[in-house]
Amino acid sequence: MRTLTLKQLRYFDALARHQHFGRAAEACSISQPALSVQIQELERLVGTPLVERSAPKLRLTPTGEEFLHKGRQILLAVEELDDLMRAAKGPLSGRLRLGIIPTVAPYLLPEIMLALAARYPGLQLEVRESMTKALIDDLSEGLLDLAVVALPISEATLQEFALFDEEFALVRARQDADKPIPSPKLLRSMRLLLLEEGHCFRNQALSVCEMSDAQPRQLMEGSSLSTLVQMVGAGMGVTLIPEIAIDLEARSSNVSIVKFPAPAPTRTIGMVWRRSNPLAEQLIEIAEIIRQAGQIKRDGTRA
């Protein structure tokens, strides 16, 4: 009699995540026919369809949704059991899945990777750059081990560890370099360039300008901080960037970047992980390494 396997659970999880047999098969490093066979076998074991194949977009049946929820709990428990064994072996090694937000990754990730490689030679770091919500979802579902995000997250199942605070800087046209730094009230009257919806830094920038929303004519959007800075250089408006981005963004742009007077607006960058993760002690060590990398980066920016 055939029994359920962890491999089948992982294949089904991938199919639910990608909602496409081909993409799921690619993610699992198997052929699409092989994945289809495994899903069909799984459905035979369950005794009912788990996937609606005739729909325009692949969907799970009600039983499939429930099966997915239970299956992910099992996969997470297996991941944490593996982490428990890794923690007992001593120095951290093997795969570590790190999530990081786009307003930190380009500016701090190289330092993080170099520092972790020096401290943990046997560590295989896998990095995913994405917006906060996607990272928190993946963290909760066991698809990531830790994430570097802006705090607070305020999720009961997650442990937060503050890494550093950093100030915001104003980016404006180079010809405006000698002008006084605008107040929040004056910033609201300017054309403010923001990241797209979903970026936490977008909301933080609006908060600096004391805006909960803005008229469409006042706002323009970009997909990255680099894009926003280039738009400022083209005379399209002003924007805000975090302190760690100043050095890189100032090199290749025709803009003026200036910090706000005290008390300057700031954000807190931190690391989060599941409270149930057995690697908690090792993750605190990693957090300290990232904190030091962030301090070195910010000291270089201020020099």
NUMAR-249272 format. One record per residue (C-alpha): residue in three letters; x, y, z. Coordinates in steps of 0.25 Angstrom, whole numbers, plus 5000, padded with zeros to 4 digits. Layout:
! residues N
ALAXYZ...
This chain:
! residues 303
MET500050005000ARG500650144996THR500750245007LEU500850395007THR502350445005LEU502950585009LYS503350594994GLN501950594990LEU501650695001ARG502750784995TYR502250764981PHE500850804985ASP501250924993ALA502050974980LEU500850954971ALA499951034981ARG501051144982HIS501351154967GLN499951124962HIS500551064950PHE501050914947GLY502250964939ARG502751074948ALA502550974960ALA503350864953GLU504450964950ALA504451004965CYS504550864969SER505650834959ILE504850714952SER504050704939GLN502650754938PRO502150604934ALA502850554947LEU502150664956SER500750634949VAL500950484953GLN501350514967ILE500150604969GLN499150504963GLU499750394972LEU499550484984GLU498050504979ARG497850354979LEU498450344993VAL497450454998GLY496350394990THR495850524984PRO496350634974LEU497250744981VAL497350834968GLU496350884959ARG497050864945SER495950914936ALA495851054942PRO496551174934LYS497551184945LEU497951064954ARG497251064967LEU497150974979THR495850904983PRO495350924997THR495950795001GLY497250834994GLU497250965002GLU497150895015PHE498150785011LEU499150905007HIS498950965021LYS499250835028GLY500350795019ARG501050925021GLN501050905036ILE501650775034LEU502750835025LEU503050945035ALA503150845046VAL504150765038GLU504950885035GLU505050915050LEU505450775053ASP506550795043ASP506950925050LEU506950855063MET507950755059ARG508750865052ALA508750945065ALA509350825073LYS510450805063GLY511150935067PRO511551045057LEU510451085048SER510651015034GLY509750975022ARG508651055016LEU508151185022ARG507051255015LEU507051405017GLY506051505013ILE506351655011ILE505551775007PRO505951844994THR506251975001VAL507351905009ALA507851795000PRO508651874989TYR509351955000LEU509651855011LEU509551715005PRO511051705000GLU511551735014ILE510551635020MET511051525011LEU512551555013ALA512351555028LEU511551435029ALA512451355020ALA513651395028ARG512951355041TYR512251225036PRO513151165025GLY512151045023LEU510851135022GLN510151135009LEU509351265009GLU508151275000VAL507551414998ARG506251464994GLU505951604992SER504451644993MET503451735000THR503251725015LYS501851655014ALA502351545004LEU503651525013ILE502751515026ASP501851415019ASP502951325015LEU503651335028SER502351295035GLU502151175025GLY503551125027LEU504151165014LEU505151265020ASP505951255033LEU506151405035ALA505851535029VAL506451675030VAL505251775030ALA504851905036LEU504251895050PRO503351885056ILE502651765050SER501751735062GLU501451585059ALA501251495071THR501951375065LEU503251455061GLN504451495069GLU504951635066PHE506351685068ALA506751825065LEU507951845057PHE508151995055ASP507452125053GLU507752215041GLU507352355037PHE506552385024ALA507252485014LEU506552575004VAL506952564989ARG506652684980ALA507252744968ARG508652784969GLN508352934966ASP507552934979ALA508752894987ASP508853034994LYS507353044997PRO506853035011ILE506352895015PRO504852895013SER503952865024PRO502952755024LYS501852855020LEU502652905008LEU503052765004ARG501552735003SER501452844992MET502552784984ARG502452664974LEU502852554983LEU503452424976LEU503152304984LEU503352154983GLU502152064978GLU501052014987GLY501451904996HIS502851964999CYS502851995014PHE503852115011ARG502752175003ASN501852195016GLN503052235024ALA503352345014LEU501952395014SER502052395029VAL503252485028CYS502452585020GLU501252575030MET500352515019SER499452395020ASP499152405005ALA499352504994GLN498752564981PRO499052484969ARG499752604963GLN500652614974LEU501252474973MET502052394964GLU502452254966GLY503752164963SER504152024965SER505452044973LEU506152154980SER507152164969THR506052194959LEU505452304968VAL506852374969GLN507052374954MET505652434953VAL506052544962GLY507352564954ALA506452584942GLY505652694949MET504352614952GLY504252644967VAL504852614980THR504952484988LEU505452425001ILE506552315003PRO507052245015GLU508452275020ILE509152145016ALA508752175001ILE509452315001ASP510752264997LEU510352174985GLU509252264980ALA510152394980ARG511252334971SER510452324958SER509352434959ASN509352584957VAL508552614970SER508752684983ILE508652594995VAL508452655009LYS508052615023PHE506952675031PRO507352755043ALA507152695057PRO506252625061ALA506352555047PRO505352455043THR505852315045ARG505452165043THR505952045050ILE506451925042GLY506351795049MET506451645047VAL505251555050TRP505051405051ARG504051305056ARG504051285071SER503951135069ASN505251135061PRO506251045069LEU507351125063ALA507051245071GLU508451255078GLN509151245065LEU508151345059ILE508451445070GLU509951435066ILE509651455052ALA508851585056GLU510051635063ILE510951615051ILE509851685042ARG509851795052GLN511351815051ALA511251815036GLY510151925037GLN510952005046ILE512252005037LYS511352045025ARG510752165032ASP512052205038GLY512652205024THR511452285019ARG511652395030ALA513152405028
